[in-house]
């Protein structure tokens, strides 16, 4: 595993909710990234609970995340180490109620 893949793996596994996006939660730099943030907020996720990774600041991460997930587009959402998808999939899951269930902390 390359250094970049290792960094991505650690981000995904060490944070409950990770969004690889263009920009950050306060200032998304593309419509799809902005939409992903809005969907997470609407699902009840606290903005500070989301680890965002601005792919525009790191070209290695920008390319590496596409290989890591075998998914060609950004944004990419991971919840508790599992790849969820991009903004279209997030929207479908939100509309069905599936995303709201997925983002809830596991019950002890």
N, C-alpha and C positions, 0 to 999 in steps of 0.2 A: 504494500500500500504506500503510495507516495506521501510526502509531507502534507500536501494540500488535502488529499483524501483523509489523512489522519486528523487534520484540523477540523474538517467537516464532520467526521465521525464523532469527535469529541463534543462539538457543538450540539449535534443532534442527540447524543446520548446523555449529555449533562444538563439539558434544559427540557422542561416539560413541553413547552410550546416554542418552536423555532420557525421563523419566517424568513426565508432568503428572498430578498426583494431589492428593487431599485429605489434607493433613498432610505428613509427610516420612518418610524410610526408617526412622528410629528410632521415630516415633510416627504411624503412619497414622491418619487420622481417619474412615475408613470401611472397611467390610469388603472392598470391591472393590479399594481401594488397597492394603490390607494383603496381599491375595491376590496382587496384581501383584508386590509386593516379594518375597514368598515364592517365586513362580515364577521370578523373575530369579535369586534366590539358588540355587535348585535347579538352574538352568541353568548355574551356574558363574560368574555375574557377581559380581565383588567389589562389595559395597555402595558403597564409595567411588568406584567407576568409574561409578556411575549418577548423572547429574545429575537431581535431583528438583526439581520446581517445584510449590510449594504453591499451588494455585489459590484456596484460601480466603483467602490474604493479598492477593490482587489480583483484584478483580472484572473488570477489563478483560481480564486474561489468561484468567480463568475462562470468559468469554463468547467471547473472541477465538480460543481454541484450538478451539472447536467449529466456528467459521467456517473457520479455517485448514485443518482436516482434513476438513471436511464430515462430521463424526462427532459425534453428539449427546451422548455420555456421557464421563465421566471415571472412571477413569484412561485415559490415552492414552500408548502407548509408541512411541518413534521410535528406530530403530537406523541409525546412519550416514546421517541425513537422510531416511530413508524411514519413512513411517507404517506401523506394524505392526498396531495395533488396541488394543482394551480387554482387560480381564482374561479374558473368555470366550475370545477369539481366542488370547490368550497361552497359556491352559490347553490348548486344542486343539493349538497348535503345540508346546508342551512335550511333550504325550503322544505326538505323532508323531515327536519328535526334531528337528523343524525349527527350533525356537527355539534349541536348544543349538548348532546349526550356525551360525545367523544371528549369535549373540552372540560367536562366536569371532573374534579379530582376524584380519583378512585375512592370508593367507600371502604373504610377499615372494617 
